[in-house]
Amino acid sequence: MNNMFGGLFPTGNRDVWSRRQWFFAAWRSPGSRLLLAGFFCILTVACYSQRPGNQEVAWFDSRLLLLSHPLMQQFDPRTGRFRDTSSAPVSNGVAGLQQLDTQLAELKRELTNLNARYQKEQRNLQAVARKQADEAYLRAKAELQNRQASLEQRSVAATAVPGLPGMTGYESIEPQIREVAEDIRKVVLQLRTQFHIGVVLDVASLSPLHESLIPAPNVQTLFGNRHFFWWKKQGLREPRNIPWLEQASLFWAKHPGWGFDPVPLGGKDYRNITLQLLKIPRGGGR
């Protein structure tokens, strides 16, 4: 052992240091600190993997949920807005805004007429029929009010860009972004509750969607021998080490069959299940 590690570990009576003295002396060396830290990490993982009854770790990909959200089908890449929502630009400029005002006035008239009819019908209805009439009235009123609120919100948004009547501002997509984010959050919470999972990981920042999207690594940088610089005092702060790390990440991500896995052990792939949960209607706004 002493020959293998070049005298790193004290042995027998030849070493006059106590184990505690050796530990603190070794810890002062940068290279030894790295070796010891790695050793203890491996030991911790090995011990933890032997513990029975560990809670399951689930992983999903938030990018897949984002792209699969029903609202994303309405996203218009030309305008950067969502079609048929409050963020959608009003076509035909000033004429389109005037048409929007006409639609708002019509909705207000419908709401006024609905209230008048309800008040009139209530006088001649029996108790059972009155309950049914109340439910129908409240449903119709809620629908008209939702349409009115949506048109009013769109009218305000369509006048937010000076000199471009009908064009909505960048902030107009905030309600749609908030809805998508909230739906993804609900999916994660439902996943954890429904399947009794202890930890849920999002591997969006760890795993690429497809190998073809990954640029080829720079072989000259990647195959350069950086071992000497790793063990120097600068370590990660050495400028030439950062490009090597970046190219190594590209290499492993582009070769998943060589052992690249965002969660190598102790995790279960729940991507398909989260996609199924996302398809459940959640009744969000637009």
Buried (B, 14 or more C-beta within 10 A) or exposed (E): EEEEEEEBEBEEEEBEEEEEEBEEEBEEEEEBEEBBEEEEEEEEEEEEEEEEEEEBBBBBBBBBBBEBBEBEEBBEEEBEBBEEBBBBBBEEBEEBBEEBEEBBEEBEEBBEEBEEEBEEBEEEEEEEEEEEBEEEBEEBBEEBEEBBEBBBBBBEBBBEBEEEBBBBBEEBBEBBEEBBEEBBEBBBEBBBEEEEBEEBBBBBEBBBEEEEEBEEBBEEBBEEEBEEBBEEEEEEEBEEBEBBEBBBBBBBBBEEEEEBEBBEEEBEBBBEBBBEBBEEEEEBEB
